[in-house]
Amino acid sequence: MDKLVIEGPCQLSGSVQVSGAKNAALPILMGCLLSETPVVLSNVPHLKDVTTTIQLLATMGVEVMFDEELNIEIDASSITTKEAPYELVKTMRASILTMGPLLARFGEAKVSLPGGCAIGSRPVNIHIEGMQKMGAEIKVEQGYIIATADRLVGADITMEPVTVTGTENLLMAAVLAEGRTTLRNAAKEPEVSDLANFLNKMGAKISGIDTDTLVIDGVEKLTGVSYRVIPDRIEAGTYLAAAALTQSCVTVKDVVPEHLTAVLDKFTEAGALITSTEDTITLDMRNRTLKPVNIVTDPYPDFPTDMQAQFVVMNCLADGEADVEETIFENRFMHVSELVRMGADIHVEGNVAHTKGVDHLIGAPVMATDLRASASLILAGLVANGETVVSRIYHIDRGYELIEEKFHKLGAHIYRAN
Ligand code: EPU
């Protein structure tokens, strides 16, 4: 099994190209199931989760082709099965996003119920209840959600708590439903808006994009378009965190700085100098002192849970104490015990990680447990003295494209071994 070996500490410099957003690409790929003619997608990142999604679509009879520029053409004009099997769903929970499109276009969907998850229980009750409100008959049999409907009908649905994939699934169900659907307390994450913009380009009628109330007037059919996926704000934030930690100056290219507003505010509070252009962000931490920052994770536009682990590492080396409170997932501090093995001073009480900054971390063998936890261990390895070996890095390959190449280009001593 692959490992990442990092020799620290290192100084980074230069710029890094940000890839397309994983959490926008996945729902958009699933959204292709709604189209009666081929769709061409660009800026889709090359990640394990994208490969899994393509595999999932292929098992349904969708034709997937790549051109020489690695754009992906998805032809879902004829589908052979409307099932998302357990073997694929168990490796990627986002597979639940096939349910809305299949039900809306074909009136039937059989999707394996996602099982447990390392970061929390992550139920899908809001997805199911929303589709029931739209007229679907839903039963759970032998671990599968089996949904049927003649044609979905518009409904007024309030989602509680705010859910990203729940909003996306119901949005995709509503675009072909009869009449108007109103989704209240909708997630406003840029990835949700990207999906909505994609669906509108295909002929959907969605208004209220970027707000917490989405109004969808159902249409008869959607047709194929070319669409470019937005940049990955979390990948960008992770490279900026690496710059902050290693007291370096790094530019991330091809980003949308507004998508990172809450994160950039926290970098500034941590002592970094941030400068942005229309599509780049530069973080300069040279000759500056890393300050501790208190953080509470919350839905967009507030501070994202997907950047929490990276900031915990920053706090571990900051000059003082800080609290990081995780409010989205109940078990998202698994990086903490690994960081403690590297010399960090962190105490978790309930959903708060309290850190006291230390002078340095020491390289150690550590184990990745989920995607963002793995990213934080790599960041810790870049700044720690000596060798850090991060095992189980299949977690990182799910969400970060060419991570060791990108860090290597910035000047890190990092390589993949098995
Ligand atoms: N929730 C329910 N019922 C539901 C759905 C959600 O109670 O039916 C709860 C969850 O248990 C959680 C909260 O609502 O406590 C929010 O979860 P949400 O549904 O928003 O999370 P998600 O859609 O499963 C997406 C991202 C995650 C990201 C979260 C929060 C994708 C594919 N995944 O997950 O990304 O952390 O939103 O922003 O978009 C990652 O990329 O590493 C990752 C985990």
Residues whose N, C-alpha, C, O or C-beta is under 5 A from the ligand:
A	BS01	EPU	N23 A94 R122 P123 V124 N125 I126 H127 P161 V162 T163 V164 T165 G166 T305 D306 I328 F329 L371 R372
